[in-house]
Amino acid sequence: MRLKDKKVLTVIEHDFEDSELIYPHYRLREEGAITHIVGRESEKTYIGKNGVPVESDLSFDQIQIQEYDGILVPGGWAPDKLRRYDQVLDMVTYMHENKRMIGQICHAGWVLISADILKGMEVTSTPGIKHDMINAGAEWHNEEVVVDGHLVSSRRPPDLPAYGRALVDKLSE
């Protein structure tokens, strides 16, 4: 198992893109990572855009971010809510400042924009927020996955296999 002893958290809010949360979460777990789903409340059921229920393991308040090797931000409409929480922005900023893995897909780029960490970074996202990413200082590419240092970004659900591989590769370095 390539990711034994690695810890990764996934932030959650209602209206997440179901596959963009579930696929990476279990892909990392397959490789031996310890994974936690983290929301405003612990043990709360959050509903995805397509109706998939996912229960949070922990609340934002329970997290000791320095214990984690990576953070995942799924897309959907949840990022528009997640970027309003200072705790989420603080977690993303901590990961960025400490060069720990940040995975973002689709609309999750909104959270990174609000955390103000994209200046000079190479990224991808759903084309719908391409200009938001560029205006935040990123260099945007229309590719299934872009890795720039500790940041792993992807466009949308059809790119999940490449995104999953890139996340595992980055965490196993």
C-alpha positions in Angstrom: 0.0 0.0 0.0 1.6 3.2 -1.3 -0.1 5.6 1.2 0.2 3.7 4.5 0.3 6.2 7.4 -0.8 9.2 5.1 -3.7 11.2 6.4 -6.0 13.1 4.1 -9.2 15.1 4.8 -12.0 15.9 2.4 -14.1 19.0 3.2 -17.8 18.6 2.6 -21.0 20.7 2.4 -24.4 20.1 0.8 -24.5 19.9 -3.0 -21.0 18.5 -3.5 -20.5 16.7 -6.8 -21.1 13.1 -5.7 -18.4 11.3 -7.8 -15.8 14.0 -7.1 -16.0 13.3 -3.4 -16.5 9.6 -3.4 -14.1 8.5 -6.0 -10.9 10.2 -4.7 -11.9 9.4 -1.1 -12.0 5.7 -1.7 -9.1 5.7 -4.2 -6.8 7.1 -1.5 -8.2 4.6 1.1 -7.5 1.8 -1.4 -3.9 2.8 -1.3 -3.8 2.7 2.5 -4.4 6.4 3.4 -6.4 7.3 6.5 -9.2 9.5 5.2 -11.7 11.7 7.0 -14.7 13.6 5.7 -14.9 16.9 7.5 -17.9 19.3 7.6 -19.3 22.1 9.8 -20.8 19.3 12.0 -19.5 15.9 12.8 -21.6 12.8 12.1 -23.9 14.9 9.9 -25.3 13.6 6.6 -24.6 15.9 3.7 -26.4 15.4 0.4 -24.7 15.5 -2.9 -26.0 17.2 -6.1 -27.2 13.8 -7.3 -28.7 12.8 -4.0 -25.9 10.6 -2.6 -25.8 10.9 1.2 -22.3 11.1 2.9 -21.8 11.4 6.6 -19.0 13.6 8.0 -16.5 11.9 10.3 -15.4 15.1 12.0 -16.2 18.8 12.3 -13.9 21.6 11.2 -13.4 22.4 14.9 -12.1 18.9 15.6 -9.3 19.0 13.0 -5.7 19.5 13.9 -4.6 20.3 10.3 -0.9 19.8 11.0 -1.7 16.1 11.4 -2.7 15.8 7.7 -0.7 15.2 4.6 -3.3 16.4 2.2 -6.7 18.0 1.7 -9.3 17.4 -1.0 -11.9 19.8 -2.1 -14.6 18.3 -4.3 -16.6 20.3 -6.8 -20.3 20.8 -7.4 -22.0 23.7 -5.8 -20.5 23.0 -2.3 -17.3 25.0 -3.0 -19.4 28.2 -3.2 -20.5 27.5 0.4 -17.1 26.1 1.6 -15.2 29.2 0.6 -17.3 31.2 3.0 -15.9 29.3 6.0 -12.8 30.8 7.5 -11.8 27.4 8.9 -11.8 25.9 5.4 -9.7 28.8 4.0 -7.3 28.5 6.9 -6.9 24.7 6.3 -6.2 25.3 2.6 -3.8 28.1 3.4 -1.9 26.0 5.9 -1.6 23.2 3.4 -0.3 25.6 0.8 2.2 27.3 3.1 3.5 23.9 4.2 3.6 22.4 0.7 1.2 19.6 1.6 -1.0 18.1 -1.1 -4.1 20.0 -2.1 -6.5 18.3 -4.5 -9.2 20.3 -6.2 -11.5 19.4 -9.0 -14.2 21.2 -11.1 -15.6 24.2 -9.1 -13.4 23.5 -6.1 -11.1 26.2 -7.5 -13.4 28.7 -6.0 -12.1 27.7 -2.5 -8.5 28.1 -3.6 -9.3 31.5 -5.1 -10.9 32.6 -1.8 -7.9 31.3 0.1 -5.7 33.5 -2.2 -3.2 30.8 -3.0 -3.3 30.6 -6.8 -1.0 33.4 -7.9 1.6 32.0 -10.2 0.2 28.4 -10.0 -0.5 26.2 -12.9 -4.1 24.7 -12.7 -7.1 23.4 -14.4 -10.8 23.4 -13.4 -14.1 23.2 -15.1 -14.0 25.7 -18.0 -16.9 27.5 -16.3 -14.5 29.1 -13.7 -11.5 29.4 -16.0 -11.6 33.2 -15.9 -12.0 33.2 -12.1 -8.8 31.1 -11.9 -6.9 33.4 -14.3 -8.1 36.5 -12.5 -6.8 35.0 -9.3 -3.3 34.8 -10.9 -3.2 31.2 -12.0 -2.1 29.9 -15.4 -5.0 27.8 -16.5 -4.7 24.7 -18.8 -7.4 22.7 -20.4 -6.1 19.3 -19.4 -7.6 16.4 -17.4 -5.1 16.9 -14.6 -2.4 19.5 -13.8 0.2 19.0 -11.1 2.1 22.1 -9.9 4.2 21.2 -6.9 1.8 20.2 -4.1 -1.3 21.3 -6.0 -3.2 18.6 -8.0 -6.1 20.0 -10.0 -8.6 18.4 -12.4 -11.6 19.5 -14.6 -14.6 17.2 -14.0 -15.9 13.7 -13.4 -14.7 12.1 -16.7 -11.1 13.0 -15.6 -11.4 11.2 -12.2 -9.1 8.3 -13.2 -6.3 10.6 -14.1 -7.0 12.7 -11.0 -7.0 9.7 -8.7 -3.6 8.5 -10.1 -2.1 12.0 -9.7 -3.3 12.3 -6.1 -1.8 8.9 -5.2 1.4 9.7 -7.0 1.7 13.1 -5.2 1.1 11.7 -1.8 3.5 8.8 -2.3 6.4 11.1 -3.0 
